[in-house]
């Protein structure tokens, strides 16, 4: 059995495109949940806490580079959460 390897981060243009489409999907799905009055209090809480966590991790990534911001590292927390939310909301 091969040892599990960690995937390398996506290239910046690919990451930006995935972030854009995943964000649109999440906004559309959450808006539909709200319109149907099926959005749980937990989902409302997630909307806020995930953004705060992603903003904190982006700020840390920016500070770690000493002002020379690596855009892929700064976008990575937003990208990860948007893709995860899109997958999770697709199932519901």
QUIHU-V578437 format. One record per helix or strand of 2 or more residues. SS is the DSSP state (alpha for helix, beta for strand). FROM is the first residue (numbers start at 1). TO is the last residue. Records with the same first field share a line. If there is no record, write none. Layout:
SS = FROM-TO  FROM-TO
This chain:
alpha = 12-35  41-64  71-91
